[in-house]
Amino acid sequence: MSRRGGVGLALSGLVVLSLLLVFGSDEILPGRAFRAFWNLGHVAYFALIAWLLLQWDILRRQPRWRQWLWVLLASLLIGGAIELLQIGTQRSADVMDLLRDLGGRLLVLAFYPGLLGPGRLRRWVLRGLVLALLLWELMPFGRALIDTGFAWRQFPILADSSTPFELDRWSGRARLKIIEAEDGQPSLQMTLLPGDYSGASLKDFPGDWRGYEALVIELDLPSQEPLRLTVRVHDRRHESGPRAYAFGDRFNRSFPLQPGRNRLRIPLEEIRKAPAGRNMDMGQVVDVTLFASSLKTPRVVLVRRLLLEK
């Protein structure tokens, strides 16, 4: 391919990636997999920028160290500007994105002909370090894809702590880990923390709940003191628009947990009718949250399973 053709192809790639940056959404891939995939997009985006800078005749005539310096500085300024522009938008600035941008630049600089000079050992050491960095960046995407496959295979079980990487589906203000319960079955140990609210959200599960009748949550309360636990469910629409995350636009219901085994069964019809002024989209459920309020001391809950029941 000619140099001009390569430049045109690289510019086309930048245009495509820019459109994904602006218009991409997690409807293309499940949420966590899409986020991990887009993180890899930073690497590709700045690899293309670095390669295009190296095609500039003024830069090509500079010593190797100056080519390195200008490529690193120019793309650092571009990456920093992109992160600053995201402040105050629905997307958030992330220092890790700058490290991913650096990975893309180093990938080109390490493999571009003539930029490392003589010395085979130096070339292979640097290239090995760059490839190790890229492999580290690939791992979250691989974990997300593997767990997405398990999630679809498990469905209508939403979570039961039996598959690798399932803990990645949970996040929130609580200490979370997978343990083996007294009966030998895996469980999510959720340690709720003192404060106004403490709990965890389950995401990245198949969200089409149509055709099912109830959400079932099986959990254990190891202590002898009862606990009031709130279950919150919302759909994709709840996360955008003028009523985004409004209390009245989702399902919220509290349940008294007794010491020992508890089984909560929530009819999906109640969840569907919960938002004020509309019906929840049961074909696009995206979040199930378990939390407690106004705790004075830490409390432990073992989450056995969440599943849909016909």
Buried (B, 14 or more C-beta within 10 A) or exposed (E): EEEEEEBEEBEEBBEEBEEBBEEBEBEEBBBBBBBBBBBBBBBBBBBBBBBBBBEBEEBEEEEEEEBBEBBBEBBBEBBBEBBEEBEEEEBEBEEEBBBBBBBBBBBBBBBBEEBBEEEEEEBEEBBEEBEEBBEEBBEBBEBBBBBBEBBEEBBBBBBBBBBEBBBBBBBBBBBBEEEEBEEEBBBBBBBBBEEEBBBBBBBBBBBEBEEBEBBBBBBBBEEEEEBEBBBBBBBBBBBEEEBEEEEEBBBBBEBEBEEEEBEBEBEBEBBBEBBEEBEBBBEBBBBBBBBBBEBEEEBBBBBBBBBBEE
